[in-house]
Amino acid sequence: MKKTLTASGLLLLTAANTALAHPGHDHSDWSSPLVHTLFYGAIAAVIGTAYFVIRQSRHKRQNTQQKED
């Protein structure tokens, strides 16, 4: 599982780097602040969701272990 996540993460980073490295990436465009805000907001949402899911999973596992004892 860990190898799969690592491999897919590296693949995504490689794809993202290629997608953003194009000659038309213009920071002076009027929509640039909005696009960057949405992009980084989406990243923050994914990180927040992952944190929430991991925290719930750990909490559920701890409750199961306490019930067994």
Jmol script that loads the backbone (N, CA, C; Angstrom):
load data "model"
ATOM      1  N   MET A   1       0.830  -1.198   0.000  1.00  0.00           N
ATOM      2  CA  MET A   1       0.000   0.000   0.000  1.00  0.00           C
ATOM      3  C   MET A   1       0.865   1.249   0.000  1.00  0.00           C
ATOM      4  N   LYS A   2       1.894   1.257   0.852  1.00  0.00           N
ATOM      5  CA  LYS A   2       2.750   2.425   0.952  1.00  0.00           C
ATOM      6  C   LYS A   2       3.524   2.654  -0.348  1.00  0.00           C
ATOM      7  N   LYS A   3       3.957   1.552  -0.984  1.00  0.00           N
ATOM      8  CA  LYS A   3       4.670   1.676  -2.254  1.00  0.00           C
ATOM      9  C   LYS A   3       3.759   2.240  -3.335  1.00  0.00           C
ATOM     10  N   THR A   4       2.498   1.841  -3.319  1.00  0.00           N
ATOM     11  CA  THR A   4       1.547   2.331  -4.310  1.00  0.00           C
ATOM     12  C   THR A   4       1.306   3.822  -4.127  1.00  0.00           C
ATOM     13  N   LEU A   5       1.146   4.256  -2.884  1.00  0.00           N
ATOM     14  CA  LEU A   5       0.931   5.677  -2.622  1.00  0.00           C
ATOM     15  C   LEU A   5       2.155   6.500  -3.003  1.00  0.00           C
ATOM     16  N   THR A   6       3.330   5.983  -2.710  1.00  0.00           N
ATOM     17  CA  THR A   6       4.548   6.691  -3.057  1.00  0.00           C
ATOM     18  C   THR A   6       4.693   6.805  -4.569  1.00  0.00           C
ATOM     19  N   ALA A   7       4.449   5.710  -5.272  1.00  0.00           N
ATOM     20  CA  ALA A   7       4.566   5.722  -6.728  1.00  0.00           C
ATOM     21  C   ALA A   7       3.540   6.656  -7.360  1.00  0.00           C
ATOM     22  N   SER A   8       2.308   6.616  -6.876  1.00  0.00           N
ATOM     23  CA  SER A   8       1.285   7.497  -7.447  1.00  0.00           C
ATOM     24  C   SER A   8       1.559   8.956  -7.094  1.00  0.00           C
ATOM     25  N   GLY A   9       2.098   9.211  -5.917  1.00  0.00           N
ATOM     26  CA  GLY A   9       2.452  10.581  -5.550  1.00  0.00           C
ATOM     27  C   GLY A   9       3.561  11.136  -6.427  1.00  0.00           C
ATOM     28  N   LEU A  10       4.564  10.313  -6.692  1.00  0.00           N
ATOM     29  CA  LEU A  10       5.639  10.749  -7.582  1.00  0.00           C
ATOM     30  C   LEU A  10       5.131  10.984  -8.997  1.00  0.00           C
ATOM     31  N   LEU A  11       4.225  10.141  -9.459  1.00  0.00           N
ATOM     32  CA  LEU A  11       3.650  10.315 -10.786  1.00  0.00           C
ATOM     33  C   LEU A  11       2.866  11.617 -10.872  1.00  0.00           C
ATOM     34  N   LEU A  12       2.084  11.920  -9.840  1.00  0.00           N
ATOM     35  CA  LEU A  12       1.328  13.170  -9.824  1.00  0.00           C
ATOM     36  C   LEU A  12       2.250  14.385  -9.791  1.00  0.00           C
ATOM     37  N   LEU A  13       3.312  14.310  -9.009  1.00  0.00           N
ATOM     38  CA  LEU A  13       4.248  15.428  -8.961  1.00  0.00           C
ATOM     39  C   LEU A  13       4.923  15.647 -10.314  1.00  0.00           C
ATOM     40  N   THR A  14       5.264  14.574 -10.977  1.00  0.00           N
ATOM     41  CA  THR A  14       5.880  14.691 -12.291  1.00  0.00           C
ATOM     42  C   THR A  14       4.909  15.302 -13.291  1.00  0.00           C
ATOM     43  N   ALA A  15       3.664  14.844 -13.273  1.00  0.00           N
ATOM     44  CA  ALA A  15       2.657  15.363 -14.194  1.00  0.00           C
ATOM     45  C   ALA A  15       2.352  16.830 -13.898  1.00  0.00           C
ATOM     46  N   ALA A  16       2.263  17.183 -12.634  1.00  0.00           N
ATOM     47  CA  ALA A  16       1.954  18.557 -12.265  1.00  0.00           C
ATOM     48  C   ALA A  16       3.085  19.500 -12.667  1.00  0.00           C
ATOM     49  N   ASN A  17       4.309  19.055 -12.503  1.00  0.00           N
ATOM     50  CA  ASN A  17       5.452  19.886 -12.870  1.00  0.00           C
ATOM     51  C   ASN A  17       5.452  20.165 -14.363  1.00  0.00           C
ATOM     52  N   THR A  18       5.135  19.183 -15.169  1.00  0.00           N
ATOM     53  CA  THR A  18       5.106  19.361 -16.609  1.00  0.00           C
ATOM     54  C   THR A  18       3.941  20.251 -17.015  1.00  0.00           C
ATOM     55  N   ALA A  19       2.817  20.111 -16.362  1.00  0.00           N
ATOM     56  CA  ALA A  19       1.635  20.898 -16.720  1.00  0.00           C
ATOM     57  C   ALA A  19       1.828  22.376 -16.398  1.00  0.00           C
ATOM     58  N   LEU A  20       2.517  22.684 -15.321  1.00  0.00           N
ATOM     59  CA  LEU A  20       2.696  24.081 -14.932  1.00  0.00           C
ATOM     60  C   LEU A  20       3.866  24.753 -15.641  1.00  0.00           C
ATOM     61  N   ALA A  21       4.721  23.978 -16.264  1.00  0.00           N
ATOM     62  CA  ALA A  21       5.908  24.546 -16.897  1.00  0.00           C
ATOM     63  C   ALA A  21       5.650  24.813 -18.373  1.00  0.00           C
ATOM     64  N   HIS A  22       4.666  25.629 -18.659  1.00  0.00           N
ATOM     65  CA  HIS A  22       4.392  25.974 -20.048  1.00  0.00           C
ATOM     66  C   HIS A  22       4.666  27.456 -20.254  1.00  0.00           C
ATOM     67  N   PRO A  23       4.931  27.873 -21.480  1.00  0.00           N
ATOM     68  CA  PRO A  23       5.314  29.262 -21.723  1.00  0.00           C
ATOM     69  C   PRO A  23       4.194  30.271 -21.487  1.00  0.00           C
ATOM     70  N   GLY A  24       2.949  29.830 -21.435  1.00  0.00           N
ATOM     71  CA  GLY A  24       1.840  30.764 -21.260  1.00  0.00           C
ATOM     72  C   GLY A  24       1.449  31.009 -19.818  1.00  0.00           C
ATOM     73  N   HIS A  25       2.233  30.560 -18.870  1.00  0.00           N
ATOM     74  CA  HIS A  25       1.918  30.748 -17.451  1.00  0.00           C
ATOM     75  C   HIS A  25       2.210  32.199 -17.073  1.00  0.00           C
ATOM     76  N   ASP A  26       1.170  33.026 -17.078  1.00  0.00           N
ATOM     77  CA  ASP A  26       1.335  34.470 -16.907  1.00  0.00           C
ATOM     78  C   ASP A  26       0.752  34.906 -15.570  1.00  0.00           C
ATOM     79  N   HIS A  27       1.592  35.460 -14.706  1.00  0.00           N
ATOM     80  CA  HIS A  27       1.132  35.936 -13.401  1.00  0.00           C
ATOM     81  C   HIS A  27       0.550  37.343 -13.453  1.00  0.00           C
ATOM     82  N   SER A  28       0.663  38.020 -14.583  1.00  0.00           N
ATOM     83  CA  SER A  28       0.132  39.382 -14.667  1.00  0.00           C
ATOM     84  C   SER A  28      -1.296  39.410 -15.202  1.00  0.00           C
ATOM     85  N   ASP A  29      -1.871  38.260 -15.534  1.00  0.00           N
ATOM     86  CA  ASP A  29      -3.235  38.205 -16.028  1.00  0.00           C
ATOM     87  C   ASP A  29      -4.197  38.569 -14.895  1.00  0.00           C
ATOM     88  N   TRP A  30      -5.360  39.101 -15.240  1.00  0.00           N
ATOM     89  CA  TRP A  30      -6.326  39.529 -14.225  1.00  0.00           C
ATOM     90  C   TRP A  30      -6.885  38.359 -13.421  1.00  0.00           C
ATOM     91  N   SER A  31      -6.900  37.156 -14.008  1.00  0.00           N
ATOM     92  CA  SER A  31      -7.483  36.016 -13.303  1.00  0.00           C
ATOM     93  C   SER A  31      -6.456  35.235 -12.489  1.00  0.00           C
ATOM     94  N   SER A  32      -5.217  35.647 -12.533  1.00  0.00           N
ATOM     95  CA  SER A  32      -4.160  34.914 -11.850  1.00  0.00           C
ATOM     96  C   SER A  32      -4.395  34.784 -10.340  1.00  0.00           C
ATOM     97  N   PRO A  33      -4.746  35.845  -9.611  1.00  0.00           N
ATOM     98  CA  PRO A  33      -4.980  35.680  -8.168  1.00  0.00           C
ATOM     99  C   PRO A  33      -6.111  34.690  -7.856  1.00  0.00           C
ATOM    100  N   LEU A  34      -7.181  34.742  -8.646  1.00  0.00           N
ATOM    101  CA  LEU A  34      -8.293  33.823  -8.421  1.00  0.00           C
ATOM    102  C   LEU A  34      -7.880  32.384  -8.697  1.00  0.00           C
ATOM    103  N   VAL A  35      -7.194  32.170  -9.796  1.00  0.00           N
ATOM    104  CA  VAL A  35      -6.774  30.814 -10.159  1.00  0.00           C
ATOM    105  C   VAL A  35      -5.826  30.251  -9.111  1.00  0.00           C
ATOM    106  N   HIS A  36      -4.885  31.053  -8.640  1.00  0.00           N
ATOM    107  CA  HIS A  36      -3.940  30.570  -7.637  1.00  0.00           C
ATOM    108  C   HIS A  36      -4.627  30.323  -6.301  1.00  0.00           C
ATOM    109  N   THR A  37      -5.587  31.158  -5.953  1.00  0.00           N
ATOM    110  CA  THR A  37      -6.329  30.953  -4.715  1.00  0.00           C
ATOM    111  C   THR A  37      -7.123  29.653  -4.771  1.00  0.00           C
ATOM    112  N   LEU A  38      -7.779  29.409  -5.889  1.00  0.00           N
ATOM    113  CA  LEU A  38      -8.533  28.161  -6.038  1.00  0.00           C
ATOM    114  C   LEU A  38      -7.610  26.947  -6.034  1.00  0.00           C
ATOM    115  N   PHE A  39      -6.463  27.071  -6.682  1.00  0.00           N
ATOM    116  CA  PHE A  39      -5.514  25.962  -6.742  1.00  0.00           C
ATOM    117  C   PHE A  39      -5.001  25.610  -5.345  1.00  0.00           C
ATOM    118  N   TYR A  40      -4.529  26.594  -4.609  1.00  0.00           N
ATOM    119  CA  TYR A  40      -3.999  26.320  -3.277  1.00  0.00           C
ATOM    120  C   TYR A  40      -5.113  25.978  -2.290  1.00  0.00           C
ATOM    121  N   GLY A  41      -6.305  26.506  -2.518  1.00  0.00           N
ATOM    122  CA  GLY A  41      -7.446  26.117  -1.695  1.00  0.00           C
ATOM    123  C   GLY A  41      -7.806  24.652  -1.880  1.00  0.00           C
ATOM    124  N   ALA A  42      -7.710  24.180  -3.126  1.00  0.00           N
ATOM    125  CA  ALA A  42      -7.977  22.763  -3.394  1.00  0.00           C
ATOM    126  C   ALA A  42      -6.938  21.884  -2.717  1.00  0.00           C
ATOM    127  N   ILE A  43      -5.687  22.304  -2.743  1.00  0.00           N
ATOM    128  CA  ILE A  43      -4.633  21.541  -2.061  1.00  0.00           C
ATOM    129  C   ILE A  43      -4.909  21.499  -0.555  1.00  0.00           C
ATOM    130  N   ALA A  44      -5.288  22.631   0.011  1.00  0.00           N
ATOM    131  CA  ALA A  44      -5.585  22.684   1.438  1.00  0.00           C
ATOM    132  C   ALA A  44      -6.788  21.795   1.780  1.00  0.00           C
ATOM    133  N   ALA A  45      -7.780  21.752   0.896  1.00  0.00           N
ATOM    134  CA  ALA A  45      -8.949  20.908   1.134  1.00  0.00           C
ATOM    135  C   ALA A  45      -8.578  19.427   1.120  1.00  0.00           C
ATOM    136  N   VAL A  46      -7.707  19.030   0.219  1.00  0.00           N
ATOM    137  CA  VAL A  46      -7.268  17.636   0.158  1.00  0.00           C
ATOM    138  C   VAL A  46      -6.484  17.278   1.416  1.00  0.00           C
ATOM    139  N   ILE A  47      -5.594  18.163   1.843  1.00  0.00           N
ATOM    140  CA  ILE A  47      -4.815  17.910   3.053  1.00  0.00           C
ATOM    141  C   ILE A  47      -5.737  17.844   4.275  1.00  0.00           C
ATOM    142  N   GLY A  48      -6.694  18.749   4.352  1.00  0.00           N
ATOM    143  CA  GLY A  48      -7.641  18.738   5.469  1.00  0.00           C
ATOM    144  C   GLY A  48      -8.496  17.488   5.492  1.00  0.00           C
ATOM    145  N   THR A  49      -8.940  17.050   4.330  1.00  0.00           N
ATOM    146  CA  THR A  49      -9.737  15.832   4.253  1.00  0.00           C
ATOM    147  C   THR A  49      -8.918  14.613   4.653  1.00  0.00           C
ATOM    148  N   ALA A  50      -7.680  14.546   4.185  1.00  0.00           N
ATOM    149  CA  ALA A  50      -6.802  13.425   4.553  1.00  0.00           C
ATOM    150  C   ALA A  50      -6.566  13.407   6.058  1.00  0.00           C
ATOM    151  N   TYR A  51      -6.332  14.569   6.652  1.00  0.00           N
ATOM    152  CA  TYR A  51      -6.126  14.657   8.095  1.00  0.00           C
ATOM    153  C   TYR A  51      -7.370  14.175   8.846  1.00  0.00           C
ATOM    154  N   PHE A  52      -8.538  14.605   8.397  1.00  0.00           N
ATOM    155  CA  PHE A  52      -9.791  14.223   9.044  1.00  0.00           C
ATOM    156  C   PHE A  52     -10.015  12.717   8.966  1.00  0.00           C
ATOM    157  N   VAL A  53      -9.789  12.132   7.787  1.00  0.00           N
ATOM    158  CA  VAL A  53     -10.001  10.696   7.603  1.00  0.00           C
ATOM    159  C   VAL A  53      -9.020   9.889   8.449  1.00  0.00           C
ATOM    160  N   ILE A  54      -7.761  10.296   8.461  1.00  0.00           N
ATOM    161  CA  ILE A  54      -6.751   9.591   9.257  1.00  0.00           C
ATOM    162  C   ILE A  54      -7.077   9.703  10.745  1.00  0.00           C
ATOM    163  N   ARG A  55      -7.482  10.878  11.179  1.00  0.00           N
ATOM    164  CA  ARG A  55      -7.819  11.067  12.589  1.00  0.00           C
ATOM    165  C   ARG A  55      -9.015  10.216  12.994  1.00  0.00           C
ATOM    166  N   GLN A  56     -10.021  10.156  12.136  1.00  0.00           N
ATOM    167  CA  GLN A  56     -11.190   9.321  12.444  1.00  0.00           C
ATOM    168  C   GLN A  56     -10.818   7.845  12.477  1.00  0.00           C
ATOM    169  N   SER A  57      -9.965   7.431  11.570  1.00  0.00           N
ATOM    170  CA  SER A  57      -9.543   6.031  11.530  1.00  0.00           C
ATOM    171  C   SER A  57      -8.793   5.653  12.801  1.00  0.00           C
ATOM    172  N   ARG A  58      -7.896   6.510  13.231  1.00  0.00           N
ATOM    173  CA  ARG A  58      -7.147   6.242  14.467  1.00  0.00           C
ATOM    174  C   ARG A  58      -8.071   6.231  15.680  1.00  0.00           C
ATOM    175  N   HIS A  59      -8.998   7.169  15.711  1.00  0.00           N
ATOM    176  CA  HIS A  59      -9.940   7.240  16.831  1.00  0.00           C
ATOM    177  C   HIS A  59     -10.805   5.977  16.875  1.00  0.00           C
ATOM    178  N   LYS A  60     -11.255   5.517  15.714  1.00  0.00           N
ATOM    179  CA  LYS A  60     -12.071   4.315  15.644  1.00  0.00           C
ATOM    180  C   LYS A  60     -11.273   3.091  16.096  1.00  0.00           C
ATOM    181  N   ARG A  61     -10.002   3.021  15.679  1.00  0.00           N
ATOM    182  CA  ARG A  61      -9.140   1.904  16.077  1.00  0.00           C
ATOM    183  C   ARG A  61      -8.907   1.915  17.588  1.00  0.00           C
ATOM    184  N   GLN A  62      -8.719   3.096  18.187  1.00  0.00           N
ATOM    185  CA  GLN A  62      -8.504   3.189  19.627  1.00  0.00           C
ATOM    186  C   GLN A  62      -9.760   2.756  20.387  1.00  0.00           C
ATOM    187  N   ASN A  63     -10.920   3.152  19.894  1.00  0.00           N
ATOM    188  CA  ASN A  63     -12.175   2.741  20.548  1.00  0.00           C
ATOM    189  C   ASN A  63     -12.372   1.241  20.476  1.00  0.00           C
ATOM    190  N   THR A  64     -12.008   0.637  19.347  1.00  0.00           N
ATOM    191  CA  THR A  64     -12.124  -0.813  19.201  1.00  0.00           C
ATOM    192  C   THR A  64     -11.194  -1.521  20.160  1.00  0.00           C
ATOM    193  N   GLN A  65      -9.982  -1.023  20.310  1.00  0.00           N
ATOM    194  CA  GLN A  65      -9.018  -1.640  21.216  1.00  0.00           C
ATOM    195  C   GLN A  65      -9.463  -1.497  22.661  1.00  0.00           C
ATOM    196  N   GLN A  66     -10.064  -0.371  23.026  1.00  0.00           N
ATOM    197  CA  GLN A  66     -10.533  -0.169  24.393  1.00  0.00           C
ATOM    198  C   GLN A  66     -11.689  -1.096  24.720  1.00  0.00           C
ATOM    199  N   LYS A  67     -12.561  -1.353  23.761  1.00  0.00           N
ATOM    200  CA  LYS A  67     -13.694  -2.255  23.980  1.00  0.00           C
ATOM    201  C   LYS A  67     -13.225  -3.690  24.154  1.00  0.00           C
ATOM    202  N   GLU A  68     -12.129  -4.058  23.484  1.00  0.00           N
ATOM    203  CA  GLU A  68     -11.597  -5.411  23.617  1.00  0.00           C
ATOM    204  C   GLU A  68     -10.957  -5.638  24.977  1.00  0.00           C
ATOM    205  N   ASP A  69     -10.406  -4.582  25.575  1.00  0.00           N
ATOM    206  CA  ASP A  69      -9.729  -4.715  26.897  1.00  0.00           C
ATOM    207  C   ASP A  69     -10.724  -4.738  27.984  1.00  0.00           C
TER     208      ASP A  69
END
end "model"
wireframe off; spacefill off
backbone 0.3
color backbone group
